[in-house]
Amino acid sequence: MVSLPSPYLLFIGDATDPLSIKMARSAADWSPEKCVGELRLPGCQVTTGCPAMSISEATQAGAKSLVLGFANSGGHLDPNWLPIVHEAIASGMDIISGLHDRLSAIPELVAAAEKFGVKLHDIRHPTQRLRTGKGYARPGKRLLTVGTDCSVGKMYTTLALSRELQRRQANVTFRATGQSGILVAGEGIAIDCVIADFIAGAVEQLAPANDADHWDLIEGQGSLFHPAFAGVSLGLLHGAQPDALIVCHALGRNSMRAIHGRPLPGLAETIELNLQMARVTNVNAKVIGIAVNTSAVDEEQAVTYCQDVEQQFGMPCVDPIRHGVARLADIIEKW
């Protein structure tokens, strides 16, 4: 379990793309009790919905950590953010980062943290010793969310399903595989920072053998169809050995994340390839439902789309935020 002092001040800088602040949004949406406010710079066009605060205001409100709430391409720390980070450190806040760039690799931040007695948390970087995957069958059941693209709602779907099943007192555990999920859950392994040879093994360790009635709900990453992230997605799929898959999709997206002119694959194509790859380590893997982010359309269009998909594939299709995940939970509960 990662010890991350809260409450948090969510730093979102001058972001203009809602998807670029998913670290901060995840905390605000799934752990609102831990968030006192957000810090925005001039030009910022997005929000987490938390109250706007300065560092001094957040300190007075009891903030214990500044969260670098970005998920930018490459995971780099913008030098323009360093004055904010230094101010937070001098105010007595820990710094929580989910970036690829390590705070602990920046000497001036390390020196400042030591001077003011605070900690730098690089939660994206695994600290445990990992091993290669074996693909041996193991007790317990596992569900993995997969997608037509990255940033289509795999974490939100997994968290929503986990909380619904926990509400029903089912024996389930959410397994975080990215920095945002780790911030919410307090533990996990950010799979995209694992050496490639150890990706499948890391997931086997993250979701190990368990009781026969226990479900690990594993947060998916990337997409088998995304040139940048398919390797991570495949290793995650093999290590998870999922019994159940949920396919996630974003309605209204014209091209894959950060790749202009590359259309998303169809749902049928996505189901077929993910099943083929999942059955390398679990021959009984099956897709049990489809989760769609319908925020780009109105309610009537969302309902119509989901109904059409259900008729085509013969399985539940829901927007986890708009419609809830009860029907997906019913399937898991009756498994």
N, C-alpha and C positions, 0 to 999 in steps of 0.2 A: 504494500500500500504506500503510495506517495504522500508525504506530509506536505500539504500546500496550505499555508496560512491564509485564512479568509477572515473578513470579507475582501472582495476584489474590487479594484478600480480597473475597468476595461479600457485599454488604450487602443483606439482604432485609427489614429493619425488623420491623414487627409484622404482616406479611401473613397472611391467613387463606385466601386462594384460591390454589391451586397455579398456576393460569394467570396470576396477576398477577405472578409472579416468573420469567417465561419467559426474561428476559434472563440472570438468574443460572443458571437451570436449563440453558440452552443451553450456557453456558460449562462448567458442571460435567459435562454429558453428553458434549460433543463435544471439549472441550479440558481434560480433567481434569488433565493434567500442568501446566497453567498456574494451577491453583487450589489455594491452601494451606488455605483454610477459608471459613466463612461467619460473618457477624455478624448475630445475631438480637436483637430487642428483646423485652421482656416482652409476652406476648400473641400472639406469632408461633406459628402453627399449622401451618406448612409448613416444608420443608427441601429443600436441594439434595443432601443426603447428605454434604456436606463436613463436616469437624470444626468444631465451634463454637469461635470464637476472639474475643478482644477485639482492639482495634487494636494494643495493645502486644504481645500474644502473636503476632499476625500479623507485626508488624514484626520481631520476633525470629526468626520462621520465614522471613523473607526476602521478604515481600510488598512489591511495588513500586507497586501501584495498588489503590485501593478502587473496586470496580465497583458503581454504583447499579443493583441487579439487578431493577428494577421495570419493569413494562409496564402502568402503571395507566391508567384511563380519562382521556383528556385529556393524559396525559404530563406531569403537573405535579410540581414539586419541593415536597414537604411541608416547611413551615418547621420542623417538629419534627425533621427529619433534619439540619438545618444544624449543630448541635453535633457530630454524628458526623463530618460532612464536615470541619469545622474541625479536629477532633482528628486525623483522618487526614492532613490537609495539614501540620499541625504535626509529625507523625511522619515526614514526608518522602515521603508517598505521592502519586502522581498520582491524579486523580479521573477516572473514565470514566463518562460518562452517556449513556444512550440515550433520555432524556426529550425532550419537545418544548421544555420550559423550558430555556434555555441557561444553563449554568454561567457562561459568559463574559459574560452580561448581569447578573450579580449582583455589584455592586462590591465587597462585602465578601469574596467568594470570590476575585475577581481580585487584590485587595490581599494576601490571605493567601497565595495561590499565588506571587505575586512575592516576598513576604517570605521564604518558605521554599524558594524555588527549585524548585517543582514545576509541572506543567502540568495544565490543565483540558481534557479531551477531550470535545467534544460530537459524538459520532460519528453522531448521527441527522441532522445538518445538512450537506448537500452543500456542498463548497467549489469544485467545478469549474464552469466556465461550461457551461450546457446549451443545447440547441437544440430546436426543435419537431420532432416526428416527421414522416417523409416516407412511410413504408410501402413504400419501394422494396425489391425482392427483394435479398437479400445472401447470399453464399456461406456455407457452414457449416450445421450443423444445430442446432436449439434445441428443448429440452424445457421446458415450464412446468408447475408444479403449480398446480391451481386447487381450489376447495373449495365445499362446501355452506354453509360458515360460516367465520368467522375462528377462529384458534386450534384448527384441526382436525388439524394435523400436516404442513402443506405444507413448512415448513423441514426438519423431521426427515426427511421422505420424500426431499426433494431431496438433503440431506446423505448419507443412507444410500445412495442410488442412486449419488451421486458417488463415495463411498468404495469401493463395490463395483466400479464400473467402473474406478476407478484401480487397485484391487487386480488387476484383469484386464489392466492396462496399456493401457486404452483411452485415446483422446485426448479427454479431457473436462475441463471447468472448471466449478466451482461458482460461480454468480453470486449474491451476496447482495443482497437488495433491502429488508432491514429491519435495525434496529439489532442484533438478536440474531445474525443471520447475519454481519453485519460484525464483531462481536466475535469470532466463531469463525474467520472467513476472513481477517480483517485488511484487507479491502477490500470495496468495493461502494458502492451508492447506496441510501439509505433513501428509497424512492419516496414514502412518505406525507409527506415534508417537501419534495417538489419542487412548484414552482408548477404548477398544473393544466395549463396550456398546454404544459408541457415534459415531462410524465410519459412519453408514448410516446417522445419523443426521447431522454430519459435512458436508457431501456431499450435503445434502439438503440445508444447509446454504450457502455452496460455490456456488451452482447453484440454486438460489431460483426462485420463480415465476417471470415470465418476460413477455414481449410483445409476442403476438401470433406469430409474424414473427421472433423472436429472437432465435438464436441457441447458446447454451452453448456447447463448444467442450471440453470435460472433459478428461484429461490425465489419462490413465489407469495405474494400478500398478499390478505387480506380475502376477499370473495365478491361475485359479481355480484348476489346476492340480499340482501345486508346493506345496509340503508338508509344506514348511516354510512360504509361503505367501498367501495361499488360503483364509485364514480368512480375510485378508485385501481386497483381490480381491472381495470376496463375499459381504462384507459390502459396498464397493465402488459401486458395481453393483446395489445393492438394493437402496442405497441412490441416485444414479444418475437417476434412473427411465428412462433409455435411450429409446428414440424413435428409434434411429439408433445405430448399433454396427459396428465397423470395427475390424476384426480379424487380429492380427499381428503375424508374424512368422519369424524365422531366418533360412534361407536355409543352410544346411550343418552342423547344430549343432547335435552332436551325443548323448548328454545327457543334462538333465536339468541343469541349472546354479547351480554350486557348489554341485551337487549330481551326482557322477560318477555312470554310469551304469543304470541310469533311463532315458529311451528314452522319447522324446517329444510326446505328443498325436497327433493324426492325425487331419487334419483340420475339417473333418466331425464331429469327436467326440467333438472337441472344439466348433464348431458352435452349436451343439445340446445341450451341457451342459450349455453354456452361455445363450442361448435363454430360456432354461427351468428356470434358475435362474433369468434372467432379467424379465421374465413374472410374477414373484411373485409380483412385484410392477408396472409393465407396461405390460398389456396383449397384447399390440400391438407392442412390441419391435420386430425389425427385423434386420438381418445382411445385410448390403448394399455393402460390399466389403471386399477384403483381401489385406493387405499390407505386403510385404515380404522384408526383408533385404537380398539382393542377393549378398552382397559384397564378399562372399566366392567363387563365381563362375564368369566366364567371361560373357560378354554381351550376346553372343549367347545362353548360357545355361540359363541365367536369363530370356530372352525373351521366350524361349521354355517352361520353367517351368511355367511362368505366363500364357501363352496361354493354357497350359494343365489344369491348375487350373480353368481358366475361363470356359473352355469347360465342366469341371466336375461340377462346382457349378452354372454356369449361372450368374455370377456377376463379376465386374471388379477386376482384380488382378494386382497390380502394386508395384514396388519398389519406395517409395516416393522420395528418393534421386536420384535414377538413372533415373526414368521415370516420376517423377512429380505426382501430385495428381489431375490434372485437371478433370479426369473422375469421381473421387469420388466427387469433388466439384460440378460437373454437377448434380449429384443426389440430393445433399443437396439443390442446387439452385432451382431445379424443384419440391421440396417436397411440 
